[in-house]
Amino acid sequence: MLRELVFAPVAEKLAEVERRIQVKISSRADLISEVTNYVLGGGGKRVRPGLLLLSARMCGYDGGERDVDLAVVAEFMHAATLIHDDIIDNAQKRRGRPSAPARWGPHVSVLAGDFLYSHSIQRLVCDGDFQVLKAFADATVAMTEGEILELRWHRNPDVLHQDYLTIITCKTAALFSAACRSGALIAGVDETRVEALTEFGLNLGIGFQLVDDALDFAASEEMLGKPVGNDLVEGKVTYPLIYVLHQDHSPERDHIRRLLSNGQLHEADVERIRRYVTEGGGVLASVEEARRYLRKARQQLVPFPDTVARRSLEMLVDFIVERKW
């Protein structure tokens, strides 16, 4: 449904992005090609490429296939982050099937992720636009910083709201923002509109991750493609839990804090924390916080003409709030 409705104005270009993503990446090391093709062929919503294409379209881009080339880069970078995430989290599943580290181990997988980043930079250098290169380079730096910050707060119940927002801004929103910014840059619009789309992507990415973290407590494994409560098992303290821990002062709060700090959680522990969060209003609070950022995102589209591309971006904002895809 997402592709059919939201990405309809750029359907042909997104299909070309998909075709290029599925073409085997050439490497002197066959194993690298095998791992990257496995990861890239595992499905996904292609939100980041779609954002870049829609942003360029809304800004009037009509310059050939640069938008498609850069949309591929956005997806390659996203895939690299997923590989590295799965190594750090020791994740066994990704999108309903074994993760790359589960199949090939962390050593091969980390190099495959590095290869995708390096391959992306190669493509950006060939594109030749310093501003676009800087947008993606800045996002890469931010994503690395976000990973380190997340590790710093691993299994720590004292993480604050602002710490969490910094993490998701770096890890998720930075690449959303780079995709939107790049779409505006290649269209040659004025600085005001470039910055508006940059902020749109940033706020959209924050809202996206807030909803994603709420779903980890409230969705089903079938819907997520990974076990429910996976963030808890991996030691990630996210907004729904942070909210309840800072609102509640009952003895149960102290018990939950001890569970988080003690290390590995058993299935019963995960279920207890999920119940604590949902009954304490953490899921609803996370969704409401997401709505706040998504309203900001929608506001950033005001300077742009009422076109089919703008309406598609507005529709994407709505899809994120009602996420069941």
Wavefront OBJ file of the C-alpha trace (Angstrom):
o trace
v 0.000 0.000 0.000
v 2.844 2.405 0.802
v 4.352 2.212 -2.663
v 1.008 2.188 -4.444
v -0.294 5.333 -2.753
v 2.510 7.453 -1.322
v 5.137 6.794 -3.961
v 2.781 6.742 -6.953
v 4.179 9.985 -8.473
v 7.668 8.458 -8.603
v 6.661 4.828 -9.181
v 8.682 4.395 -12.373
v 11.801 5.897 -10.852
v 11.405 3.845 -7.679
v 11.085 0.720 -9.816
v 14.379 1.650 -11.474
v 15.933 2.139 -8.032
v 14.733 -1.338 -7.089
v 16.158 -2.808 -10.278
v 19.558 -1.244 -9.594
v 19.509 -2.368 -5.972
v 18.897 -5.950 -7.064
v 21.760 -5.937 -9.591
v 24.701 -7.803 -8.101
v 27.286 -5.366 -6.738
v 30.643 -6.023 -8.357
v 33.459 -6.860 -5.960
v 36.777 -8.651 -6.170
v 35.625 -10.527 -3.070
v 32.685 -12.726 -4.080
v 31.612 -13.147 -0.462
v 31.045 -9.392 -0.143
v 28.707 -9.504 -3.124
v 26.888 -12.477 -1.633
v 26.272 -10.762 1.713
v 25.292 -7.366 0.307
v 22.925 -8.906 -2.230
v 21.304 -10.952 0.525
v 20.758 -7.870 2.681
v 19.541 -5.658 -0.169
v 17.258 -8.414 -1.444
v 15.536 -8.809 1.903
v 12.749 -6.386 1.126
v 12.100 -3.131 2.914
v 9.850 -0.163 2.388
v 12.452 1.903 0.467
v 11.320 4.973 2.391
v 14.640 6.796 2.067
v 14.899 6.430 -1.724
v 11.240 7.376 -1.994
v 11.821 10.488 0.097
v 14.671 11.606 -2.127
v 12.678 11.048 -5.309
v 9.579 12.833 -3.994
v 11.643 15.743 -2.651
v 13.332 16.197 -6.019
v 9.988 15.944 -7.827
v 8.333 18.479 -5.521
v 11.212 20.888 -6.160
v 10.808 20.559 -9.925
v 13.757 18.291 -10.716
v 13.846 17.261 -14.343
v 17.483 16.490 -14.975
v 17.781 12.872 -15.965
v 18.649 10.072 -13.556
v 20.689 11.752 -10.824
v 17.755 11.387 -8.477
v 17.665 7.636 -9.134
v 21.438 7.324 -8.647
v 21.274 9.136 -5.317
v 18.199 7.218 -4.193
v 20.224 4.018 -4.627
v 22.956 5.542 -2.452
v 20.399 6.317 0.260
v 19.277 2.682 0.326
v 22.847 1.336 0.297
v 23.695 3.506 3.302
v 20.561 2.379 5.089
v 21.430 -1.270 4.412
v 24.923 -0.686 5.820
v 23.449 0.665 9.052
v 21.186 -2.386 9.360
v 24.142 -4.751 9.049
v 26.130 -2.864 11.673
v 23.070 -2.634 13.942
v 22.580 -6.387 13.775
v 26.220 -7.029 14.671
v 26.132 -4.699 17.670
v 22.771 -6.050 18.856
v 23.625 -9.689 18.118
v 20.295 -9.763 16.270
v 19.352 -13.148 14.849
v 16.509 -11.983 12.593
v 15.948 -9.111 10.210
v 12.760 -8.708 8.175
v 11.566 -12.178 9.065
v 14.705 -14.099 8.108
v 18.231 -14.680 9.496
v 20.295 -11.503 9.785
v 23.618 -11.194 7.957
v 25.653 -11.771 11.157
v 23.551 -14.844 11.946
v 24.433 -16.301 8.529
v 28.008 -15.151 7.971
v 29.216 -14.053 11.390
v 30.250 -10.577 12.604
v 33.634 -10.385 10.861
v 32.359 -10.837 7.327
v 29.234 -8.801 8.068
v 31.039 -5.736 9.405
v 33.185 -5.656 6.275
v 30.084 -6.000 4.095
v 28.586 -2.982 5.871
v 31.828 -1.049 5.430
v 31.820 -2.000 1.751
v 28.309 -0.607 1.264
v 29.328 2.682 2.895
v 32.491 2.877 0.759
v 30.600 1.952 -2.395
v 28.105 4.721 -1.606
v 30.900 7.272 -1.247
v 32.327 6.133 -4.598
v 28.971 6.816 -6.239
v 28.704 10.223 -4.579
v 32.182 11.181 -5.781
v 31.173 10.178 -9.314
v 28.059 12.347 -8.964
v 30.432 15.264 -8.420
v 28.210 17.527 -6.302
v 30.094 18.580 -3.170
v 26.947 19.708 -1.364
v 25.221 16.366 -1.908
v 28.375 14.511 -0.867
v 28.520 16.608 2.307
v 24.864 15.905 3.111
v 25.417 12.146 3.038
v 28.853 12.378 4.707
v 27.335 14.377 7.572
v 24.610 11.752 7.916
v 27.207 8.967 8.044
v 29.092 10.732 10.841
v 25.843 11.294 12.745
v 24.758 7.654 12.382
v 28.087 6.462 13.786
v 27.802 8.884 16.697
v 24.269 7.644 17.332
v 25.458 4.042 17.568
v 28.120 5.001 20.114
v 25.663 7.049 22.173
v 23.207 4.156 22.172
v 25.918 1.815 23.440
v 26.741 4.299 26.189
v 23.169 4.028 27.501
v 22.939 0.254 27.010
v 20.661 -1.269 29.701
v 20.775 2.009 31.625
v 17.414 2.990 33.194
v 18.721 6.510 33.884
v 18.686 7.541 30.222
v 16.865 10.846 29.775
v 14.365 11.955 27.164
v 16.933 14.282 25.591
v 19.568 11.538 25.411
v 17.106 9.316 23.585
v 16.152 12.092 21.149
v 19.817 12.724 20.366
v 20.299 9.028 19.608
v 17.356 8.720 17.229
v 18.138 12.050 15.571
v 21.592 10.713 14.751
v 20.741 7.089 14.007
v 17.515 7.478 12.043
v 16.592 11.069 11.264
v 19.983 12.095 9.853
v 19.642 9.848 6.798
v 15.998 10.853 6.254
v 17.181 14.456 6.315
v 20.100 13.844 3.936
v 17.783 12.151 1.432
v 15.335 15.066 1.443
v 18.101 17.668 1.348
v 19.780 15.962 -1.602
v 16.524 15.895 -3.545
v 16.199 19.647 -3.064
v 19.849 20.311 -3.913
v 19.806 18.526 -7.267
v 16.643 20.424 -8.202
v 18.486 23.717 -7.670
v 15.923 25.404 -5.418
v 16.799 28.331 -3.151
v 18.421 27.876 0.251
v 15.168 28.492 2.136
v 13.530 25.507 0.475
v 16.619 23.337 0.829
v 16.608 24.007 4.567
v 12.844 23.455 4.791
v 13.192 19.992 3.252
v 16.209 19.258 5.442
v 14.113 20.006 8.534
v 11.180 18.084 7.093
v 13.323 14.965 6.804
v 14.743 15.420 10.289
v 11.336 15.746 11.957
v 9.888 12.952 9.831
v 12.728 10.646 10.859
v 12.283 11.404 14.550
v 8.551 10.754 14.289
v 9.197 7.548 12.352
v 11.524 6.189 15.052
v 9.186 7.153 17.899
v 6.420 5.136 16.250
v 8.839 2.283 15.558
v 9.807 2.153 19.223
v 6.149 2.173 20.261
v 5.476 -0.761 17.930
v 8.175 -2.791 19.667
v 5.887 -2.849 22.704
v 2.519 -3.043 20.983
v 2.816 -4.837 17.630
v 3.078 -8.514 16.674
v 6.169 -10.436 15.554
v 4.490 -11.129 12.225
v 4.070 -7.411 11.631
v 7.585 -6.437 12.727
v 9.514 -9.262 11.089
v 11.423 -9.725 14.345
v 10.496 -10.704 17.907
v 8.290 -8.257 19.811
v 10.202 -6.667 22.676
v 13.399 -7.035 20.673
v 14.692 -3.623 21.761
v 14.408 -4.694 25.394
v 16.279 -7.931 24.753
v 19.022 -5.922 23.021
v 19.294 -3.563 25.995
v 17.804 -0.500 24.304
v 15.876 1.825 26.596
v 13.489 3.693 24.297
v 10.907 6.454 24.670
v 7.894 4.384 25.842
v 9.905 2.935 28.719
v 11.714 6.194 29.507
v 8.353 7.957 29.770
v 6.878 5.481 32.267
v 10.059 5.250 34.356
v 10.012 9.021 34.813
v 6.271 9.202 35.549
v 5.939 6.262 37.908
v 7.135 6.065 41.512
v 5.689 2.705 42.530
v 7.674 -0.313 43.805
v 7.202 -1.883 40.362
v 9.365 0.876 38.893
v 12.256 -0.135 41.133
v 11.837 -3.754 40.094
v 11.828 -2.821 36.395
v 14.973 -0.739 36.874
v 16.726 -3.715 38.465
v 15.665 -6.000 35.628
v 17.098 -3.583 33.075
v 20.384 -3.178 34.927
v 20.943 -6.845 35.715
v 21.673 -7.953 32.169
v 19.963 -10.557 30.039
v 16.173 -10.525 30.187
v 14.142 -13.717 30.151
v 10.889 -14.006 28.219
v 8.847 -13.448 31.388
v 10.892 -10.306 32.149
v 10.254 -8.903 28.681
v 6.533 -9.536 29.018
v 6.478 -7.905 32.447
v 8.212 -4.784 31.145
v 5.919 -4.653 28.092
v 2.875 -4.795 30.346
v 4.369 -2.142 32.645
v 4.956 0.177 29.691
v 1.579 -0.312 27.991
v -0.405 -0.007 31.228
v 1.646 3.038 32.214
v 0.772 4.870 28.990
v 4.233 4.664 27.447
v 3.058 3.512 24.032
v 0.440 6.246 23.751
v 2.942 8.841 24.972
v 5.451 7.769 22.328
v 2.845 8.018 19.568
v 1.762 11.445 20.809
v 5.375 12.619 20.834
v 5.702 11.271 17.292
v 2.645 13.280 16.250
v 4.294 16.422 17.616
v 7.332 15.961 15.393
v 5.249 14.922 12.420
v 3.198 18.112 12.727
v 6.490 20.015 12.532
v 7.408 18.013 9.443
v 4.125 18.841 7.732
v 4.619 22.533 8.534
v 7.930 22.494 6.651
v 6.057 21.667 3.434
v 4.036 24.905 3.525
v 6.484 26.905 1.317
v 6.047 24.426 -1.537
v 3.289 24.507 -4.183
v 0.336 22.159 -3.779
v 1.525 19.452 -6.163
v 1.022 15.697 -6.312
v 4.524 15.225 -4.863
v 3.799 17.471 -1.898
v 0.519 15.661 -1.242
v 2.404 12.362 -1.336
v 4.853 13.594 1.290
v 1.926 14.730 3.430
v 0.385 11.295 2.965
v 3.642 9.710 4.130
v 3.438 11.745 7.333
v -0.035 10.290 7.917
v 1.139 6.757 7.123
v 3.857 6.976 9.752
v 1.368 7.883 12.472
v -0.947 5.019 11.501
v 1.902 2.637 10.779
v 0.778 -0.873 10.043
v 3.027 -1.535 7.092
l 1 2 3 4 5 6 7 8 9 10 11 12 13 14 15 16 17 18 19 20 21 22 23 24 25 26 27 28 29 30 31 32 33 34 35 36 37 38 39 40 41 42 43 44 45 46 47 48 49 50 51 52 53 54 55 56 57 58 59 60 61 62 63 64 65 66 67 68 69 70 71 72 73 74 75 76 77 78 79 80 81 82 83 84 85 86 87 88 89 90 91 92 93 94 95 96 97 98 99 100 101 102 103 104 105 106 107 108 109 110 111 112 113 114 115 116 117 118 119 120 121 122 123 124 125 126 127 128 129 130 131 132 133 134 135 136 137 138 139 140 141 142 143 144 145 146 147 148 149 150 151 152 153 154 155 156 157 158 159 160 161 162 163 164 165 166 167 168 169 170 171 172 173 174 175 176 177 178 179 180 181 182 183 184 185 186 187 188 189 190 191 192 193 194 195 196 197 198 199 200 201 202 203 204 205 206 207 208 209 210 211 212 213 214 215 216 217 218 219 220 221 222 223 224 225 226 227 228 229 230 231 232 233 234 235 236 237 238 239 240 241 242 243 244 245 246 247 248 249 250 251 252 253 254 255 256 257 258 259 260 261 262 263 264 265 266 267 268 269 270 271 272 273 274 275 276 277 278 279 280 281 282 283 284 285 286 287 288 289 290 291 292 293 294 295 296 297 298 299 300 301 302 303 304 305 306 307 308 309 310 311 312 313 314 315 316 317 318 319 320 321 322 323 324 325
